[in-house]
Amino acid sequence: MQYLQMRKVRQLKSAEIAFVAVSPDCQHGGIGESLIRYAVRYCREKGCRCLNTKTSNRRLARFYQESFNARELATFNVFDRKYSILEWEI
């Protein structure tokens, strides 16, 4: 994980997960899922109540939705890629 930003908006602390990548040789072994689950625990321990992320990876978006009950707040396009902004409570 290259980037984890925490911020306090109103009284609700939130964090953004960004730039999560696993080497192609190591994919499909649970490393990415472990990184995300660690980030969720870490943010919860630091008092965050909400996480969000942006992704164009549909499989990853489904993972967030199925694992954390994330909801899609919005979508946007960058060139020919559709991105989703996802948010979930922790």
C-alpha positions in Angstrom: 0.0 0.0 0.0 1.6 3.2 -1.1 -0.9 5.7 0.3 -3.3 5.9 3.3 -4.6 9.4 4.1 -6.6 10.1 7.2 -8.6 13.2 7.7 -11.3 14.6 10.0 -14.4 15.9 8.2 -16.9 17.4 10.6 -16.8 15.0 13.5 -16.4 11.9 11.3 -12.9 10.7 10.9 -12.3 9.1 7.5 -9.4 7.7 5.5 -8.7 7.1 1.8 -7.0 3.9 0.5 -5.1 4.5 -2.7 -2.5 2.9 -4.9 -2.8 -0.7 -3.7 -0.8 -3.0 -6.0 0.5 -6.5 -5.8 3.2 -7.7 -8.2 1.7 -9.8 -11.0 3.8 -12.8 -9.9 2.2 -12.7 -6.4 -1.4 -12.0 -7.4 -4.3 -14.3 -6.4 -2.6 -15.4 -3.2 -4.5 -13.1 -0.8 -1.7 -10.5 -0.4 -3.9 -7.6 -1.6 -6.8 -8.7 0.6 -4.5 -8.9 3.6 -3.3 -5.4 3.0 -6.8 -4.0 2.7 -8.0 -5.8 5.9 -4.9 -4.6 7.8 -5.7 -1.0 6.6 -9.3 -1.4 7.8 -8.1 -2.6 11.3 -5.4 0.1 11.5 -7.9 2.9 10.6 -10.5 1.6 13.1 -7.8 1.5 15.9 -6.9 5.2 15.0 -10.5 6.2 15.4 -11.7 6.3 11.8 -15.3 5.5 11.2 -15.3 5.6 7.4 -13.0 4.5 4.5 -13.2 5.4 0.8 -11.3 4.6 -2.3 -11.4 5.1 -6.1 -10.9 2.2 -8.5 -11.4 1.3 -12.1 -11.0 -2.4 -11.3 -14.5 -3.9 -11.3 -13.3 -7.1 -9.5 -11.8 -4.9 -6.7 -15.0 -2.8 -6.5 -17.0 -6.0 -6.0 -14.6 -7.1 -3.3 -15.2 -3.8 -1.4 -18.9 -4.1 -1.9 -19.1 -7.8 -0.8 -16.6 -7.7 2.0 -17.3 -4.3 3.6 -20.8 -3.4 2.3 -19.2 -0.5 0.4 -21.6 1.7 -1.5 -20.8 3.4 -4.8 -21.0 7.2 -4.3 -20.2 8.3 -7.8 -18.5 7.3 -11.1 -16.4 9.3 -13.4 -14.4 8.6 -16.6 -10.7 9.2 -17.3 -10.1 8.7 -21.0 -11.8 5.3 -21.7 -11.7 4.0 -18.1 -14.7 4.2 -15.7 -13.8 4.8 -12.1 -16.0 4.3 -9.0 -15.8 6.1 -5.8 -16.6 3.7 -3.0 -17.2 4.3 0.7 -17.9 2.1 3.7 -18.2 2.4 7.5 -15.8 0.6 9.7 
